[in-house]
Amino acid sequence: MWRVTSRNRKSIKERGKKLEKSIEKKHEQEPFEFTNKDIVAMIIAAFQILLPILFVGIGLFALITFLFTNFFMK
């Protein structure tokens, strides 16, 4: 329990500042840039998420339209 109350440890803010400095230093040495492969991969990932939702919506719309025209319009 003494490790929890000990004041010898760095605070979270100090660790955060140190981490931010190291990240900034890394990005100055080697800046991050998106390549065409990265952009294509993001587009494919977006389609993998959005297309199933779109297909479910289209299916529900088709089902509701079918039921409405065949049962309620007679």
Phi and psi restraints in degrees (range 20) as a CNS / XPLOR table:
assign (resid 1 and name C) (resid 2 and name N)
       (resid 2 and name CA) (resid 2 and name C) 1.0 -66.0 20.0 2
assign (resid 2 and name N) (resid 2 and name CA)
       (resid 2 and name C) (resid 3 and name N) 1.0 -25.0 20.0 2
assign (resid 2 and name C) (resid 3 and name N)
       (resid 3 and name CA) (resid 3 and name C) 1.0 -68.8 20.0 2
assign (resid 3 and name N) (resid 3 and name CA)
       (resid 3 and name C) (resid 4 and name N) 1.0 -28.4 20.0 2
assign (resid 3 and name C) (resid 4 and name N)
       (resid 4 and name CA) (resid 4 and name C) 1.0 -71.9 20.0 2
assign (resid 4 and name N) (resid 4 and name CA)
       (resid 4 and name C) (resid 5 and name N) 1.0 -39.5 20.0 2
assign (resid 4 and name C) (resid 5 and name N)
       (resid 5 and name CA) (resid 5 and name C) 1.0 -95.2 20.0 2
assign (resid 5 and name N) (resid 5 and name CA)
       (resid 5 and name C) (resid 6 and name N) 1.0 -4.7 20.0 2
assign (resid 5 and name C) (resid 6 and name N)
       (resid 6 and name CA) (resid 6 and name C) 1.0 -68.7 20.0 2
assign (resid 6 and name N) (resid 6 and name CA)
       (resid 6 and name C) (resid 7 and name N) 1.0 140.7 20.0 2
assign (resid 6 and name C) (resid 7 and name N)
       (resid 7 and name CA) (resid 7 and name C) 1.0 -94.5 20.0 2
assign (resid 7 and name N) (resid 7 and name CA)
       (resid 7 and name C) (resid 8 and name N) 1.0 8.3 20.0 2
assign (resid 7 and name C) (resid 8 and name N)
       (resid 8 and name CA) (resid 8 and name C) 1.0 -80.0 20.0 2
assign (resid 8 and name N) (resid 8 and name CA)
       (resid 8 and name C) (resid 9 and name N) 1.0 -11.3 20.0 2
assign (resid 8 and name C) (resid 9 and name N)
       (resid 9 and name CA) (resid 9 and name C) 1.0 -86.2 20.0 2
assign (resid 9 and name N) (resid 9 and name CA)
       (resid 9 and name C) (resid 10 and name N) 1.0 152.6 20.0 2
assign (resid 9 and name C) (resid 10 and name N)
       (resid 10 and name CA) (resid 10 and name C) 1.0 -76.2 20.0 2
assign (resid 10 and name N) (resid 10 and name CA)
       (resid 10 and name C) (resid 11 and name N) 1.0 150.1 20.0 2
assign (resid 10 and name C) (resid 11 and name N)
       (resid 11 and name CA) (resid 11 and name C) 1.0 -76.8 20.0 2
assign (resid 11 and name N) (resid 11 and name CA)
       (resid 11 and name C) (resid 12 and name N) 1.0 166.2 20.0 2
assign (resid 11 and name C) (resid 12 and name N)
       (resid 12 and name CA) (resid 12 and name C) 1.0 -66.2 20.0 2
assign (resid 12 and name N) (resid 12 and name CA)
       (resid 12 and name C) (resid 13 and name N) 1.0 -35.5 20.0 2
assign (resid 12 and name C) (resid 13 and name N)
       (resid 13 and name CA) (resid 13 and name C) 1.0 -63.6 20.0 2
assign (resid 13 and name N) (resid 13 and name CA)
       (resid 13 and name C) (resid 14 and name N) 1.0 -41.0 20.0 2
assign (resid 13 and name C) (resid 14 and name N)
       (resid 14 and name CA) (resid 14 and name C) 1.0 -64.8 20.0 2
assign (resid 14 and name N) (resid 14 and name CA)
       (resid 14 and name C) (resid 15 and name N) 1.0 -41.9 20.0 2
assign (resid 14 and name C) (resid 15 and name N)
       (resid 15 and name CA) (resid 15 and name C) 1.0 -64.1 20.0 2
assign (resid 15 and name N) (resid 15 and name CA)
       (resid 15 and name C) (resid 16 and name N) 1.0 -39.6 20.0 2
assign (resid 15 and name C) (resid 16 and name N)
       (resid 16 and name CA) (resid 16 and name C) 1.0 -63.9 20.0 2
assign (resid 16 and name N) (resid 16 and name CA)
       (resid 16 and name C) (resid 17 and name N) 1.0 -42.7 20.0 2
assign (resid 16 and name C) (resid 17 and name N)
       (resid 17 and name CA) (resid 17 and name C) 1.0 -63.7 20.0 2
assign (resid 17 and name N) (resid 17 and name CA)
       (resid 17 and name C) (resid 18 and name N) 1.0 -41.4 20.0 2
assign (resid 17 and name C) (resid 18 and name N)
       (resid 18 and name CA) (resid 18 and name C) 1.0 -64.5 20.0 2
assign (resid 18 and name N) (resid 18 and name CA)
       (resid 18 and name C) (resid 19 and name N) 1.0 -41.5 20.0 2
assign (resid 18 and name C) (resid 19 and name N)
       (resid 19 and name CA) (resid 19 and name C) 1.0 -65.5 20.0 2
assign (resid 19 and name N) (resid 19 and name CA)
       (resid 19 and name C) (resid 20 and name N) 1.0 -42.3 20.0 2
assign (resid 19 and name C) (resid 20 and name N)
       (resid 20 and name CA) (resid 20 and name C) 1.0 -61.3 20.0 2
assign (resid 20 and name N) (resid 20 and name CA)
       (resid 20 and name C) (resid 21 and name N) 1.0 -41.8 20.0 2
assign (resid 20 and name C) (resid 21 and name N)
       (resid 21 and name CA) (resid 21 and name C) 1.0 -62.8 20.0 2
assign (resid 21 and name N) (resid 21 and name CA)
       (resid 21 and name C) (resid 22 and name N) 1.0 -42.5 20.0 2
assign (resid 21 and name C) (resid 22 and name N)
       (resid 22 and name CA) (resid 22 and name C) 1.0 -67.1 20.0 2
assign (resid 22 and name N) (resid 22 and name CA)
       (resid 22 and name C) (resid 23 and name N) 1.0 -36.0 20.0 2
assign (resid 22 and name C) (resid 23 and name N)
       (resid 23 and name CA) (resid 23 and name C) 1.0 -68.0 20.0 2
assign (resid 23 and name N) (resid 23 and name CA)
       (resid 23 and name C) (resid 24 and name N) 1.0 -43.5 20.0 2
assign (resid 23 and name C) (resid 24 and name N)
       (resid 24 and name CA) (resid 24 and name C) 1.0 -62.1 20.0 2
assign (resid 24 and name N) (resid 24 and name CA)
       (resid 24 and name C) (resid 25 and name N) 1.0 -40.6 20.0 2
assign (resid 24 and name C) (resid 25 and name N)
       (resid 25 and name CA) (resid 25 and name C) 1.0 -63.0 20.0 2
assign (resid 25 and name N) (resid 25 and name CA)
       (resid 25 and name C) (resid 26 and name N) 1.0 -41.8 20.0 2
assign (resid 25 and name C) (resid 26 and name N)
       (resid 26 and name CA) (resid 26 and name C) 1.0 -64.2 20.0 2
assign (resid 26 and name N) (resid 26 and name CA)
       (resid 26 and name C) (resid 27 and name N) 1.0 -42.0 20.0 2
assign (resid 26 and name C) (resid 27 and name N)
       (resid 27 and name CA) (resid 27 and name C) 1.0 -72.1 20.0 2
assign (resid 27 and name N) (resid 27 and name CA)
       (resid 27 and name C) (resid 28 and name N) 1.0 -26.1 20.0 2
assign (resid 27 and name C) (resid 28 and name N)
       (resid 28 and name CA) (resid 28 and name C) 1.0 -70.3 20.0 2
assign (resid 28 and name N) (resid 28 and name CA)
       (resid 28 and name C) (resid 29 and name N) 1.0 -38.0 20.0 2
assign (resid 28 and name C) (resid 29 and name N)
       (resid 29 and name CA) (resid 29 and name C) 1.0 -71.0 20.0 2
assign (resid 29 and name N) (resid 29 and name CA)
       (resid 29 and name C) (resid 30 and name N) 1.0 -43.2 20.0 2
assign (resid 29 and name C) (resid 30 and name N)
       (resid 30 and name CA) (resid 30 and name C) 1.0 -138.1 20.0 2
assign (resid 30 and name N) (resid 30 and name CA)
       (resid 30 and name C) (resid 31 and name N) 1.0 88.0 20.0 2
assign (resid 30 and name C) (resid 31 and name N)
       (resid 31 and name CA) (resid 31 and name C) 1.0 -65.2 20.0 2
assign (resid 31 and name N) (resid 31 and name CA)
       (resid 31 and name C) (resid 32 and name N) 1.0 144.6 20.0 2
assign (resid 31 and name C) (resid 32 and name N)
       (resid 32 and name CA) (resid 32 and name C) 1.0 -85.9 20.0 2
assign (resid 32 and name N) (resid 32 and name CA)
       (resid 32 and name C) (resid 33 and name N) 1.0 129.6 20.0 2
assign (resid 32 and name C) (resid 33 and name N)
       (resid 33 and name CA) (resid 33 and name C) 1.0 -132.8 20.0 2
assign (resid 33 and name N) (resid 33 and name CA)
       (resid 33 and name C) (resid 34 and name N) 1.0 141.8 20.0 2
assign (resid 33 and name C) (resid 34 and name N)
       (resid 34 and name CA) (resid 34 and name C) 1.0 -78.2 20.0 2
assign (resid 34 and name N) (resid 34 and name CA)
       (resid 34 and name C) (resid 35 and name N) 1.0 132.5 20.0 2
assign (resid 34 and name C) (resid 35 and name N)
       (resid 35 and name CA) (resid 35 and name C) 1.0 -96.6 20.0 2
assign (resid 35 and name N) (resid 35 and name CA)
       (resid 35 and name C) (resid 36 and name N) 1.0 173.0 20.0 2
assign (resid 35 and name C) (resid 36 and name N)
       (resid 36 and name CA) (resid 36 and name C) 1.0 -63.4 20.0 2
assign (resid 36 and name N) (resid 36 and name CA)
       (resid 36 and name C) (resid 37 and name N) 1.0 -34.5 20.0 2
assign (resid 36 and name C) (resid 37 and name N)
       (resid 37 and name CA) (resid 37 and name C) 1.0 -62.7 20.0 2
assign (resid 37 and name N) (resid 37 and name CA)
       (resid 37 and name C) (resid 38 and name N) 1.0 -40.8 20.0 2
assign (resid 37 and name C) (resid 38 and name N)
       (resid 38 and name CA) (resid 38 and name C) 1.0 -63.5 20.0 2
assign (resid 38 and name N) (resid 38 and name CA)
       (resid 38 and name C) (resid 39 and name N) 1.0 -42.7 20.0 2
assign (resid 38 and name C) (resid 39 and name N)
       (resid 39 and name CA) (resid 39 and name C) 1.0 -65.4 20.0 2
assign (resid 39 and name N) (resid 39 and name CA)
       (resid 39 and name C) (resid 40 and name N) 1.0 -43.6 20.0 2
assign (resid 39 and name C) (resid 40 and name N)
       (resid 40 and name CA) (resid 40 and name C) 1.0 -63.4 20.0 2
assign (resid 40 and name N) (resid 40 and name CA)
       (resid 40 and name C) (resid 41 and name N) 1.0 -40.2 20.0 2
assign (resid 40 and name C) (resid 41 and name N)
       (resid 41 and name CA) (resid 41 and name C) 1.0 -63.7 20.0 2
assign (resid 41 and name N) (resid 41 and name CA)
       (resid 41 and name C) (resid 42 and name N) 1.0 -39.1 20.0 2
assign (resid 41 and name C) (resid 42 and name N)
       (resid 42 and name CA) (resid 42 and name C) 1.0 -67.4 20.0 2
assign (resid 42 and name N) (resid 42 and name CA)
       (resid 42 and name C) (resid 43 and name N) 1.0 -37.7 20.0 2
assign (resid 42 and name C) (resid 43 and name N)
       (resid 43 and name CA) (resid 43 and name C) 1.0 -65.3 20.0 2
assign (resid 43 and name N) (resid 43 and name CA)
       (resid 43 and name C) (resid 44 and name N) 1.0 -44.0 20.0 2
assign (resid 43 and name C) (resid 44 and name N)
       (resid 44 and name CA) (resid 44 and name C) 1.0 -62.6 20.0 2
assign (resid 44 and name N) (resid 44 and name CA)
       (resid 44 and name C) (resid 45 and name N) 1.0 -42.0 20.0 2
assign (resid 44 and name C) (resid 45 and name N)
       (resid 45 and name CA) (resid 45 and name C) 1.0 -63.2 20.0 2
assign (resid 45 and name N) (resid 45 and name CA)
       (resid 45 and name C) (resid 46 and name N) 1.0 -38.9 20.0 2
assign (resid 45 and name C) (resid 46 and name N)
       (resid 46 and name CA) (resid 46 and name C) 1.0 -64.8 20.0 2
assign (resid 46 and name N) (resid 46 and name CA)
       (resid 46 and name C) (resid 47 and name N) 1.0 -40.9 20.0 2
assign (resid 46 and name C) (resid 47 and name N)
       (resid 47 and name CA) (resid 47 and name C) 1.0 -65.8 20.0 2
assign (resid 47 and name N) (resid 47 and name CA)
       (resid 47 and name C) (resid 48 and name N) 1.0 -35.9 20.0 2
assign (resid 47 and name C) (resid 48 and name N)
       (resid 48 and name CA) (resid 48 and name C) 1.0 -65.6 20.0 2
assign (resid 48 and name N) (resid 48 and name CA)
       (resid 48 and name C) (resid 49 and name N) 1.0 -26.7 20.0 2
assign (resid 48 and name C) (resid 49 and name N)
       (resid 49 and name CA) (resid 49 and name C) 1.0 -87.7 20.0 2
assign (resid 49 and name N) (resid 49 and name CA)
       (resid 49 and name C) (resid 50 and name N) 1.0 -43.2 20.0 2
assign (resid 49 and name C) (resid 50 and name N)
       (resid 50 and name CA) (resid 50 and name C) 1.0 -82.1 20.0 2
assign (resid 50 and name N) (resid 50 and name CA)
       (resid 50 and name C) (resid 51 and name N) 1.0 -34.1 20.0 2
assign (resid 50 and name C) (resid 51 and name N)
       (resid 51 and name CA) (resid 51 and name C) 1.0 -64.1 20.0 2
assign (resid 51 and name N) (resid 51 and name CA)
       (resid 51 and name C) (resid 52 and name N) 1.0 -43.8 20.0 2
assign (resid 51 and name C) (resid 52 and name N)
       (resid 52 and name CA) (resid 52 and name C) 1.0 -60.4 20.0 2
assign (resid 52 and name N) (resid 52 and name CA)
       (resid 52 and name C) (resid 53 and name N) 1.0 -37.9 20.0 2
assign (resid 52 and name C) (resid 53 and name N)
       (resid 53 and name CA) (resid 53 and name C) 1.0 -64.2 20.0 2
assign (resid 53 and name N) (resid 53 and name CA)
       (resid 53 and name C) (resid 54 and name N) 1.0 -42.3 20.0 2
assign (resid 53 and name C) (resid 54 and name N)
       (resid 54 and name CA) (resid 54 and name C) 1.0 -63.6 20.0 2
assign (resid 54 and name N) (resid 54 and name CA)
       (resid 54 and name C) (resid 55 and name N) 1.0 -43.2 20.0 2
assign (resid 54 and name C) (resid 55 and name N)
       (resid 55 and name CA) (resid 55 and name C) 1.0 -64.4 20.0 2
assign (resid 55 and name N) (resid 55 and name CA)
       (resid 55 and name C) (resid 56 and name N) 1.0 -39.4 20.0 2
assign (resid 55 and name C) (resid 56 and name N)
       (resid 56 and name CA) (resid 56 and name C) 1.0 -63.5 20.0 2
assign (resid 56 and name N) (resid 56 and name CA)
       (resid 56 and name C) (resid 57 and name N) 1.0 -43.1 20.0 2
assign (resid 56 and name C) (resid 57 and name N)
       (resid 57 and name CA) (resid 57 and name C) 1.0 -62.6 20.0 2
assign (resid 57 and name N) (resid 57 and name CA)
       (resid 57 and name C) (resid 58 and name N) 1.0 -43.6 20.0 2
assign (resid 57 and name C) (resid 58 and name N)
       (resid 58 and name CA) (resid 58 and name C) 1.0 -64.9 20.0 2
assign (resid 58 and name N) (resid 58 and name CA)
       (resid 58 and name C) (resid 59 and name N) 1.0 -40.8 20.0 2
assign (resid 58 and name C) (resid 59 and name N)
       (resid 59 and name CA) (resid 59 and name C) 1.0 -63.1 20.0 2
assign (resid 59 and name N) (resid 59 and name CA)
       (resid 59 and name C) (resid 60 and name N) 1.0 -44.1 20.0 2
assign (resid 59 and name C) (resid 60 and name N)
       (resid 60 and name CA) (resid 60 and name C) 1.0 -64.2 20.0 2
assign (resid 60 and name N) (resid 60 and name CA)
       (resid 60 and name C) (resid 61 and name N) 1.0 -41.5 20.0 2
assign (resid 60 and name C) (resid 61 and name N)
       (resid 61 and name CA) (resid 61 and name C) 1.0 -62.7 20.0 2
assign (resid 61 and name N) (resid 61 and name CA)
       (resid 61 and name C) (resid 62 and name N) 1.0 -42.0 20.0 2
assign (resid 61 and name C) (resid 62 and name N)
       (resid 62 and name CA) (resid 62 and name C) 1.0 -65.8 20.0 2
assign (resid 62 and name N) (resid 62 and name CA)
       (resid 62 and name C) (resid 63 and name N) 1.0 -40.7 20.0 2
assign (resid 62 and name C) (resid 63 and name N)
       (resid 63 and name CA) (resid 63 and name C) 1.0 -64.8 20.0 2
assign (resid 63 and name N) (resid 63 and name CA)
       (resid 63 and name C) (resid 64 and name N) 1.0 -45.7 20.0 2
assign (resid 63 and name C) (resid 64 and name N)
       (resid 64 and name CA) (resid 64 and name C) 1.0 -63.0 20.0 2
assign (resid 64 and name N) (resid 64 and name CA)
       (resid 64 and name C) (resid 65 and name N) 1.0 -41.9 20.0 2
assign (resid 64 and name C) (resid 65 and name N)
       (resid 65 and name CA) (resid 65 and name C) 1.0 -63.6 20.0 2
assign (resid 65 and name N) (resid 65 and name CA)
       (resid 65 and name C) (resid 66 and name N) 1.0 -43.8 20.0 2
assign (resid 65 and name C) (resid 66 and name N)
       (resid 66 and name CA) (resid 66 and name C) 1.0 -61.5 20.0 2
assign (resid 66 and name N) (resid 66 and name CA)
       (resid 66 and name C) (resid 67 and name N) 1.0 -48.1 20.0 2
assign (resid 66 and name C) (resid 67 and name N)
       (resid 67 and name CA) (resid 67 and name C) 1.0 -64.4 20.0 2
assign (resid 67 and name N) (resid 67 and name CA)
       (resid 67 and name C) (resid 68 and name N) 1.0 -41.3 20.0 2
assign (resid 67 and name C) (resid 68 and name N)
       (resid 68 and name CA) (resid 68 and name C) 1.0 -64.9 20.0 2
assign (resid 68 and name N) (resid 68 and name CA)
       (resid 68 and name C) (resid 69 and name N) 1.0 -44.5 20.0 2
assign (resid 68 and name C) (resid 69 and name N)
       (resid 69 and name CA) (resid 69 and name C) 1.0 -73.6 20.0 2
assign (resid 69 and name N) (resid 69 and name CA)
       (resid 69 and name C) (resid 70 and name N) 1.0 -33.6 20.0 2
assign (resid 69 and name C) (resid 70 and name N)
       (resid 70 and name CA) (resid 70 and name C) 1.0 -88.3 20.0 2
assign (resid 70 and name N) (resid 70 and name CA)
       (resid 70 and name C) (resid 71 and name N) 1.0 -30.7 20.0 2
assign (resid 70 and name C) (resid 71 and name N)
       (resid 71 and name CA) (resid 71 and name C) 1.0 -107.3 20.0 2
assign (resid 71 and name N) (resid 71 and name CA)
       (resid 71 and name C) (resid 72 and name N) 1.0 -39.8 20.0 2
assign (resid 71 and name C) (resid 72 and name N)
       (resid 72 and name CA) (resid 72 and name C) 1.0 -91.9 20.0 2
assign (resid 72 and name N) (resid 72 and name CA)
       (resid 72 and name C) (resid 73 and name N) 1.0 -18.4 20.0 2
assign (resid 72 and name C) (resid 73 and name N)
       (resid 73 and name CA) (resid 73 and name C) 1.0 -94.7 20.0 2
assign (resid 73 and name N) (resid 73 and name CA)
       (resid 73 and name C) (resid 74 and name N) 1.0 0.6 20.0 2
